[in-house]
């Protein structure tokens, strides 16, 4: 049935009967624990500041620092999530833009 295990459907039905629609929502803590957490933000920010252009190099240095294995894609997802939350300012605005530094010739 729909490519689902019978037990999954029975579990959903039991949750629906006991708690209604709210019972079908995912509970906090379900899913795989995050490899990179909010506690790692400062170290990630320092590594990105040191080498902004090479995600592979940043990943390699953080693997050693944090003693955890993760892929560049995991780091990329983490960076997107913390930037979206406003928890991370990689310093892109600190790079002077060549046009903004031009003096007007008035």
Secondary structure in CASP SS format (residue, H / E / C, confidence):
PFRMAT SS
TARGET T0000
AUTHOR 0000-0000-0000
METHOD secondary structure of the structure
MODEL  1
X C 1.00
X C 1.00
X C 1.00
X C 1.00
X C 1.00
X H 1.00
X H 1.00
X H 1.00
X H 1.00
X H 1.00
X H 1.00
X H 1.00
X H 1.00
X H 1.00
X H 1.00
X H 1.00
X H 1.00
X H 1.00
X H 1.00
X H 1.00
X H 1.00
X H 1.00
X H 1.00
X H 1.00
X C 1.00
X C 1.00
X C 1.00
X C 1.00
X C 1.00
X C 1.00
X C 1.00
X C 1.00
X C 1.00
X C 1.00
X C 1.00
X C 1.00
X C 1.00
X H 1.00
X H 1.00
X H 1.00
X H 1.00
X H 1.00
X H 1.00
X H 1.00
X H 1.00
X H 1.00
X H 1.00
X H 1.00
X H 1.00
X H 1.00
X C 1.00
X C 1.00
X C 1.00
X C 1.00
X H 1.00
X H 1.00
X H 1.00
X H 1.00
X H 1.00
X H 1.00
X H 1.00
X H 1.00
X H 1.00
X H 1.00
X H 1.00
X H 1.00
X C 1.00
X C 1.00
X C 1.00
X C 1.00
X C 1.00
X H 1.00
X H 1.00
X H 1.00
X H 1.00
X H 1.00
X H 1.00
X H 1.00
X H 1.00
X H 1.00
X H 1.00
X H 1.00
X H 1.00
X H 1.00
X H 1.00
X C 1.00
X C 1.00
X C 1.00
X C 1.00
X C 1.00
X C 1.00
X H 1.00
X H 1.00
X H 1.00
X C 1.00
X C 1.00
X C 1.00
X C 1.00
X C 1.00
X C 1.00
X C 1.00
X C 1.00
X C 1.00
X C 1.00
X C 1.00
X C 1.00
END
